[in-house]
Amino acid sequence: MSGVSALIYEILWVRFFALSIGSTIYSASAVTAAYMGGLAIGAYMPGRYADRVASPLKYYAIFELLIGAYALLFMFFSGSIDAAGVSLSTIVSKFAFVIAVLIVPTLLMGATLPFVSTAYVRIFRPANKEFAVSLLYGINALGGVFGIFLAGFYLIFMFGNTVTTLIAVAGNFIVAALAFFISSKAVKGEDETVPAETGAPRRPALKNTAEGASGRPALYLFINLAGFFVTGFCALALEIVLARLLVLIIGTSTYAFSIILMAYICGIPAGSILIPLLIKKSPRMAAFGVVMMLLAIASIVTIPLLAAAPFIFIKIFGAYHADFSSFMMVQYLLCLMILLLPATLSGYAFTCALGSIRAREATIGCDVANLYFFNTVGSVLGSIAAPFILIKYLGLQNSIITISLLYLVTGAILVIASESGKRIKIIRIFILTACYGAIFAFCGRLDMDIIASGVHYHPDKFVGKSVKEIVNHIKKEKRVYLAEGVDSTVGIYSKHEVVYLKINGKTDASTGWYDMNTQVLLAHLPMMLARRNSKVAVIGLGAGVTAGAVMKYKPQRLDCVEINPNVIEGARFFNKISGLDYGMPNFNIIEEDALTHMKTAKTEYDVIISEPSNPWICGIASLFTYEHFERCRTKLSKDGLMCQWLQLYSMSRQDFIRILVTFQKAFPNATLWYSSWGDALIIGTKSDYEFDFNVIKKRFDTPEVRSQLNLIEIFSTEALLAHQVLDSETLTGLSAKYPDIKINTNEHQILEFSAPINYYSQNSEQITNSLLAMQKSDKLYLKKYFELNQADENTYESLARAYYKLKMNDLARQNFKKATEKNPALWYIHLMKAEKLYNEKLLYEAINEVQVALFLAPEKHESYFAFLKIALEMQDFYSVVRVFSEGEKYFGGRDKYQYYLALGVGHEGLDEYPQAISNYKKAIEVYPDCFSAHKNLGLLYYKLNENSKSIEYLNSAYKINAGDQEVLETLSKLHGGK
């Protein structure tokens, strides 16, 4: 129960300080180091008295009571603590602040193990004292696993921080009551008195004499404690490195981090309880050394396991993703497969270290205090060294190798220092080193392009594919940049002329069509609507496209807040697209988390644009809380405006409404807009005022602005206004319409836990339909605009194109119908525009024009063939399959072979070979002399090493067209060059 409460507190307090002093890796590391440092001090300083008090169990009970009482005080004064942390700017001041706040509870937590160990040994007088203490150590760790499970999956999600704290406090008080009760019984029976064996030492530190507190030579004890220090250092460093690799595979939700932590801590009770039960022999330093060398081997073994993990994850997804609980369980088992062995051996290392000391009953608290202190100090340094030294300078895989070598060398030193014979020492070291070398040679290197590809992001596209097919698909992306940073892995990849920015495997920005729509409109919409736009803040740099678009308005000041230094570096690869000049005097990159910046910023902004990552990512939901929106509101000028991005995809309707009502509570005058299919923008103004259409039109007509908006199919002011979905009055009524949907707050961050549950759901259409059902067209700005301005043919066409882009097809048809009443050949005009743009190599613009032509006249085959030509050059095979599948009914009779042939090409480009073969064969059935179908089948079978079938179809192609060079060359290869 004590371990349960301790881990719940750690989770709660880490979350609290992330909101208070910031969530950068430096702030987070300061919190972790301060927390664990307090545990170390608690083990060392109060622990020295564990052997000297008459009733250590009573003291243990008092410690538990005080921990619970402090947690209550922390909860009541959390507002004051938060306010005190806001002004801190340096890492040293933040570290000192956290230490000052947490020193009392962590010191008390650290002291519990020495005192409860002493009490247990005195009361039960176990024959094997090392196992008895290991049992307590393991039970406490097992409690920690349950604490993570309860807090990470249920308590905070269901009840919020306050109730979760009260539950943890109740756990402390229950443990204290039980300890008091047992202590009173023990005292009556005179079982908890100080034993008269030798008396207790005055202090737990090593004596400056030949022997330490437990009677062992000082050098021997020093080597043992140093070994356990290295165990703590390596265990925490390895956990951090492996966690960094695992989140690339299973994702970065709050559940993913809880799963990884649970899987690792689960190994500690396995090692400290189960292994001693099986071995039944008190370990000595030789065993400690062997375990350390085995830890070296276990660390290296994680490399091939990690290499296989992405493919295992895909199998898991295919079988279990429909049920969230089952999916979480198998992900836990996947993490356990990688983490269990090193974690279990780390747990057994505690038993070995304690056995090496051969602690006496009278000094058990002292010995445990020493071990716990050295191990925890090692853990503190390991938690700092892993991100800031190992990963930063060596990379993830080399960090694992370095940690394993440290294990190996330390283990060898322990074996050499042990009391075993010289020959047995040499044999042990030789065998274990040889095993390490053999496994190291076998492991090979991790392919970071595979690991960092983000199989968790769209695993559905890999389900049912072989490992080779998955690798081939991933390798089609060309690496441009990869940085294994201190807190995340940032990669930039290009595929089919689209460049992607990935953070921990998840695409956060790209030059793709839909992303560009959102990234561009995120800037232009608020910059056009705002009364003043001279001082602007953009939260999240991404590819720099939004910041670059803001700069087209020549603001007096643009502050771009970005937490990740590798994103800042990587964004420079998008400079040609973004047009961002980092040297401009009015452009400032602020490397900080947005929460902290909005707390401390002195500037009053006219416009705040927030484009963080998705709320299902751990920590991001704090940028969708009422407190954050309200703080942004206070940082706006009198007529300031905020624009908040949010997703429609991978989200439940309830969570989408939750964000809307949370934002609307902070900004009562708010409106909802679409940027593209799947993305929305909420605009909120600090004061209640109407937008000035004349100002909007004037800004739109600025050449730089108009040209960029034209690229995303916005050709008029009316088309821009057509992106509005809901008016302010409708948004205001949402809270009354959905009274059961709670807002997202710092106290109860529902979104962080609910969003990942719907990560793989496809609710965009459902959310869109529900929003459109609430839409009051007469309240929208477009209606007001038309009351002041006349519409013409071009207006209707620009509106139609805007609606078509947003997949509002009924509105698109209505406006296209109005436009074509005066120009029936409008589809052909767009087709000719596409041909011209294609010849100018403006492929994105060309394919947009073809899609308009298809929408206007879906029966015209010329448009399909033009689309196929452009899409194949862009290597957009997915769109080929989509467009031709939608147009199937327009291909009949003999023309059907063209439909099957196009589908075959599309599926082959997507590595969907069975579907490609099927469609090529159908094309031949409709038109037996279809040369392209025979040729493509022959070449595909050649690629698949099915040579007899390849020869059959290539021979058929040769009979139809004997002059094709590729057919002749492939047949020559198949016939041995003849």
HUQUIUR-V711041 format. One record per residue. N is the residue number from 1. OMEGA is omega in whole degrees, -180 to 180 (NA if undefined). BURIAL is 1 if it has 24 or more other C-alpha atoms within 12 Angstrom, else 0. Layout:
n-><N;N>
omega-><OMEGA;OMEGA>
burial-><BURIAL;BURIAL>
This chain:
n-><1;2;3;4;5;6;7;8;9;10;11;12;13;14;15;16;17;18;19;20;21;22;23;24;25;26;27;28;29;30;31;32;33;34;35;36;37;38;39;40;41;42;43;44;45;46;47;48;49;50;51;52;53;54;55;56;57;58;59;60;61;62;63;64;65;66;67;68;69;70;71;72;73;74;75;76;77;78;79;80;81;82;83;84;85;86;87;88;89;90;91;92;93;94;95;96;97;98;99;100;101;102;103;104;105;106;107;108;109;110;111;112;113;114;115;116;117;118;119;120;121;122;123;124;125;126;127;128;129;130;131;132;133;134;135;136;137;138;139;140;141;142;143;144;145;146;147;148;149;150;151;152;153;154;155;156;157;158;159;160;161;162;163;164;165;166;167;168;169;170;171;172;173;174;175;176;177;178;179;180;181;182;183;184;185;186;187;188;189;190;191;192;193;194;195;196;197;198;199;200;201;202;203;204;205;206;207;208;209;210;211;212;213;214;215;216;217;218;219;220;221;222;223;224;225;226;227;228;229;230;231;232;233;234;235;236;237;238;239;240;241;242;243;244;245;246;247;248;249;250;251;252;253;254;255;256;257;258;259;260;261;262;263;264;265;266;267;268;269;270;271;272;273;274;275;276;277;278;279;280;281;282;283;284;285;286;287;288;289;290;291;292;293;294;295;296;297;298;299;300;301;302;303;304;305;306;307;308;309;310;311;312;313;314;315;316;317;318;319;320;321;322;323;324;325;326;327;328;329;330;331;332;333;334;335;336;337;338;339;340;341;342;343;344;345;346;347;348;349;350;351;352;353;354;355;356;357;358;359;360;361;362;363;364;365;366;367;368;369;370;371;372;373;374;375;376;377;378;379;380;381;382;383;384;385;386;387;388;389;390;391;392;393;394;395;396;397;398;399;400;401;402;403;404;405;406;407;408;409;410;411;412;413;414;415;416;417;418;419;420;421;422;423;424;425;426;427;428;429;430;431;432;433;434;435;436;437;438;439;440;441;442;443;444;445;446;447;448;449;450;451;452;453;454;455;456;457;458;459;460;461;462;463;464;465;466;467;468;469;470;471;472;473;474;475;476;477;478;479;480;481;482;483;484;485;486;487;488;489;490;491;492;493;494;495;496;497;498;499;500;501;502;503;504;505;506;507;508;509;510;511;512;513;514;515;516;517;518;519;520;521;522;523;524;525;526;527;528;529;530;531;532;533;534;535;536;537;538;539;540;541;542;543;544;545;546;547;548;549;550;551;552;553;554;555;556;557;558;559;560;561;562;563;564;565;566;567;568;569;570;571;572;573;574;575;576;577;578;579;580;581;582;583;584;585;586;587;588;589;590;591;592;593;594;595;596;597;598;599;600;601;602;603;604;605;606;607;608;609;610;611;612;613;614;615;616;617;618;619;620;621;622;623;624;625;626;627;628;629;630;631;632;633;634;635;636;637;638;639;640;641;642;643;644;645;646;647;648;649;650;651;652;653;654;655;656;657;658;659;660;661;662;663;664;665;666;667;668;669;670;671;672;673;674;675;676;677;678;679;680;681;682;683;684;685;686;687;688;689;690;691;692;693;694;695;696;697;698;699;700;701;702;703;704;705;706;707;708;709;710;711;712;713;714;715;716;717;718;719;720;721;722;723;724;725;726;727;728;729;730;731;732;733;734;735;736;737;738;739;740;741;742;743;744;745;746;747;748;749;750;751;752;753;754;755;756;757;758;759;760;761;762;763;764;765;766;767;768;769;770;771;772;773;774;775;776;777;778;779;780;781;782;783;784;785;786;787;788;789;790;791;792;793;794;795;796;797;798;799;800;801;802;803;804;805;806;807;808;809;810;811;812;813;814;815;816;817;818;819;820;821;822;823;824;825;826;827;828;829;830;831;832;833;834;835;836;837;838;839;840;841;842;843;844;845;846;847;848;849;850;851;852;853;854;855;856;857;858;859;860;861;862;863;864;865;866;867;868;869;870;871;872;873;874;875;876;877;878;879;880;881;882;883;884;885;886;887;888;889;890;891;892;893;894;895;896;897;898;899;900;901;902;903;904;905;906;907;908;909;910;911;912;913;914;915;916;917;918;919;920;921;922;923;924;925;926;927;928;929;930;931;932;933;934;935;936;937;938;939;940;941;942;943;944;945;946;947;948;949;950;951;952;953;954;955;956;957;958;959;960;961;962;963;964;965;966;967;968;969;970;971;972;973;974;975;976;977;978>
omega-><178;178;178;-179;-177;180;176;178;-178;179;-179;-176;174;178;-179;-177;174;177;-174;-175;176;-176;173;180;-180;178;180;179;177;178;-180;-179;179;-179;-178;176;176;177;-179;180;179;179;-173;-172;177;-176;-179;-177;-175;-178;-172;-178;-177;-177;-180;-179;178;176;177;179;179;178;-179;177;-179;177;179;180;179;179;177;178;179;-178;-177;-177;-177;179;180;179;179;-179;-179;-178;-175;-173;-176;-176;-177;179;-179;-179;178;179;179;180;-179;178;-179;-178;-172;-175;-177;-178;-179;176;179;178;-180;-178;-173;-176;177;-177;-179;177;179;-179;-178;-178;-180;-176;-173;179;-177;178;180;-176;-180;-180;-180;180;177;177;178;179;-180;180;178;178;178;174;177;178;179;177;177;-179;-177;-178;-174;-176;-170;-166;-178;179;-174;-169;-177;-173;-175;-179;178;177;-180;178;178;178;178;177;177;-177;178;178;180;-180;179;-180;176;-179;-179;-179;180;178;-178;-180;178;-180;179;-180;-175;179;179;-179;-177;-174;178;-171;-178;177;-178;-178;-177;-177;177;177;179;-179;-177;-177;176;-175;-176;174;179;177;-175;180;178;180;179;179;180;-180;177;177;-179;172;179;177;179;180;-175;-178;180;179;180;179;-179;-179;-179;177;178;179;-177;180;175;-176;-175;178;-173;177;178;178;-180;180;177;179;-179;-179;177;-178;-179;-178;179;180;-177;175;177;-179;-175;-180;-172;-178;176;177;-179;-176;177;178;-179;-176;177;-174;178;178;177;179;178;179;178;178;174;175;176;179;-180;179;-180;-179;179;-176;177;177;177;179;-179;-172;180;-178;175;179;180;177;179;-179;-178;-175;-167;-170;-179;180;-173;-178;179;-180;177;-178;-179;172;176;179;176;178;180;178;-177;-171;-169;-175;178;180;179;179;176;177;180;178;177;178;-180;-180;179;178;-180;179;-175;-175;174;-178;-176;-176;-173;179;178;-178;178;179;179;-178;-177;179;-177;-180;-178;175;175;179;178;-179;177;180;178;-176;-176;-179;-169;179;-174;-177;-176;-174;-177;-174;-173;-177;179;175;177;-179;179;179;-180;178;177;173;-174;-178;180;178;179;178;179;178;180;-178;-177;-177;-179;178;-176;-177;-179;177;-179;-179;-179;-178;-179;-177;-177;177;178;177;178;-179;-179;-179;178;180;-178;-170;-177;-178;173;174;-175;175;177;-178;-175;-178;179;179;179;-173;177;-177;-178;-178;179;-176;179;180;176;178;-180;-180;179;-180;-180;180;-179;-176;175;175;-179;180;177;-174;176;180;175;-174;-175;-179;179;176;-178;179;174;-177;177;178;179;178;175;180;-176;170;-178;174;-175;175;-177;-180;-180;177;178;175;177;-172;-176;178;-180;176;-177;-177;-179;-176;175;178;-170;-177;179;-179;178;-174;-175;176;175;-180;-177;179;-170;172;175;179;-179;-179;-177;179;180;-176;-180;178;178;179;177;-177;178;179;178;179;177;-178;173;176;178;-176;-180;-175;-170;-179;180;173;178;179;-177;-179;-180;177;179;-173;-180;180;-175;-176;-175;177;-175;-178;-178;-175;-180;-179;-178;171;179;-178;-176;174;-171;-179;-179;-179;-178;174;-169;-176;178;-177;169;-175;173;-178;170;179;-177;177;177;175;-174;-176;177;178;-176;178;-176;-179;178;175;177;180;177;-178;180;179;180;178;176;180;-180;180;179;173;-173;180;-177;-173;176;176;-178;175;169;-175;169;-177;177;-178;177;178;-179;-179;178;177;-180;179;-180;-177;176;179;-176;178;178;-179;-178;179;-175;177;-178;-178;171;172;175;177;179;-179;-180;178;173;177;177;179;-178;177;-176;177;179;178;-177;-177;179;178;-180;-179;179;179;-179;-176;173;-173;-179;-179;-178;-177;179;179;177;-180;179;172;173;-171;-179;175;179;180;176;-179;180;180;178;-179;-177;178;-176;-178;180;178;180;-178;-177;-178;177;-180;-180;-176;-178;-179;-179;177;-179;-177;175;179;-177;-179;-178;-171;-178;-178;-179;-177;-179;-179;-178;-175;-177;179;180;-173;-176;-177;179;-180;180;-179;-180;178;180;177;179;-173;175;-171;-179;179;-175;-178;-180;178;180;-180;-178;174;-178;-174;179;177;176;-177;-180;178;-179;180;180;176;-179;-179;178;180;179;179;-179;180;171;-167;180;178;178;-179;180;-177;175;179;178;-179;-176;176;179;-177;-177;-177;-176;-179;-178;177;179;178;178;175;-180;-180;179;-180;179;179;177;180;175;-168;-179;179;-179;-176;175;179;178;-180;175;178;178;-180;-179;-177;-174;-179;-176;-178;-179;-179;179;-178;176;178;-179;-179;-178;-178;178;177;177;-175;178;-175;178;-179;176;-180;-178;-175;-179;176;178;-177;-175;-175;-180;178;180;178;-177;179;-177;-178;179;177;-179;-179;179;178;178;179;180;-180;178;178;178;-178;177;-168;178;179;179;-180;-180;-178;176;-180;177;177;179;178;-179;-177;-174;-179;179;-177;-176;-180;178;-179;-178;178;180;180;179;177;177;178;-179;179;174;-167;-178;178;179;179;-179;-175;177;174;178;179;180;180;-179;-179;-175;-174;-177;-173;-178;177;-178;-178;-179;177;178;178;-179;-180;176;177;-179;NA>
burial-><1;1;1;1;1;1;1;1;1;1;1;1;1;1;1;1;1;1;1;1;1;1;1;1;1;1;1;1;1;1;1;1;1;1;1;1;1;1;1;1;1;1;1;1;1;1;1;1;1;1;1;1;1;1;1;1;1;1;1;1;1;1;1;1;1;1;1;1;1;1;1;1;0;1;1;0;0;1;0;0;1;1;0;0;1;1;0;1;1;0;1;0;0;1;1;1;1;1;1;0;1;1;1;1;1;1;1;1;1;1;1;1;1;1;1;1;1;1;1;1;1;1;1;0;1;0;0;1;1;1;1;1;1;1;1;1;1;1;1;1;1;1;1;1;1;1;1;1;1;1;1;1;1;1;1;1;1;0;0;1;1;1;1;1;1;1;1;1;1;1;1;1;1;0;1;1;1;0;1;1;0;1;1;1;0;1;0;0;0;0;1;1;1;1;1;0;0;0;0;1;1;1;1;1;1;1;0;0;0;0;0;1;1;1;1;1;1;0;0;1;1;1;1;1;1;1;1;1;1;1;1;1;1;1;1;1;1;1;1;1;1;1;1;1;1;1;1;1;1;1;1;1;1;1;1;1;1;1;1;1;1;1;1;1;1;1;1;1;1;1;1;1;1;1;1;1;0;0;0;0;0;1;1;1;1;1;1;1;1;1;1;1;1;1;1;1;1;1;1;1;1;1;1;1;1;1;1;1;1;1;1;1;1;1;1;1;1;1;0;0;1;0;0;1;0;0;1;1;1;1;1;1;1;1;1;1;1;1;1;1;1;1;1;1;1;1;1;1;1;1;1;1;1;1;1;1;1;1;1;1;1;1;1;1;1;1;1;1;1;1;1;1;1;1;1;1;1;1;1;1;1;1;1;1;1;1;1;1;1;1;1;1;0;0;1;1;1;1;1;1;1;1;1;1;1;1;1;1;1;1;1;1;1;1;1;1;1;1;0;0;0;0;0;0;1;0;0;1;1;0;0;1;1;0;0;1;1;0;1;1;0;0;1;0;1;1;1;1;1;1;1;1;1;1;1;1;1;1;1;1;1;1;1;0;1;0;0;0;0;1;1;0;1;1;0;0;1;0;1;0;1;1;1;1;1;1;1;1;1;1;1;1;1;1;1;1;0;1;1;1;1;1;1;1;1;1;1;1;1;1;1;1;1;1;1;1;1;1;1;1;1;1;1;1;1;1;1;1;1;1;1;1;1;1;1;1;1;1;1;1;1;1;1;1;1;1;1;1;1;1;1;1;1;1;1;1;1;1;1;1;1;1;1;1;1;1;1;1;1;1;1;1;1;1;1;0;1;1;1;1;1;1;0;0;0;1;1;1;1;1;1;1;1;1;1;1;1;1;1;1;1;0;1;1;1;1;1;1;1;1;1;1;1;1;1;1;1;1;1;1;1;1;1;1;1;1;1;1;1;1;1;1;1;1;1;1;1;0;1;1;1;1;1;1;1;1;1;1;1;1;1;1;1;1;1;1;1;1;1;1;1;1;1;1;1;1;1;1;1;1;1;1;1;1;1;1;1;1;1;1;1;1;1;1;1;1;1;0;0;1;1;0;1;0;0;1;1;0;1;1;0;0;0;0;1;1;0;1;1;1;1;1;1;1;1;1;1;1;1;1;1;1;1;1;1;1;1;1;0;1;1;1;0;1;1;0;0;0;0;0;0;1;1;1;1;1;1;1;1;1;1;1;1;1;1;1;1;1;1;1;1;0;1;1;0;0;1;1;0;0;1;1;0;0;0;0;0;0;0;1;1;1;0;0;1;0;0;0;0;0;0;0;0;1;1;1;1;1;1;1;1;1;1;1;1;1;1;1;0;0;1;1;1;0;1;1;1;1;1;1;0;0;0;0;0;1;1;1;0;1;1;0;1;1;1;0;0;1;0;0;0;0;1;1;1;1;1;1;1;1;1;1;1;1;1;1;1;1;0;1;1;1;1;1;1;1;1;1;1;1;1;1;1;1;1;1;1;1;1;1;1;0;1;1;1;0;1;1;0;1;1;0;0;0;0;1;1;1;1;1;1;1;1;1;1;1;1;1;1;1;1;1;1;0;1;1;1;1;1;1;1;1;1;1;0;0;0;0;0;1;1;1;1;1;1;1;1;1;1;1;1;1;0;0;0;0;1;0;1;1;1;1;1;1;1;1;1;1;0;0;0;0;0;0;0;0;1;1;0;1;1;0;0;1;0;0;0;0>
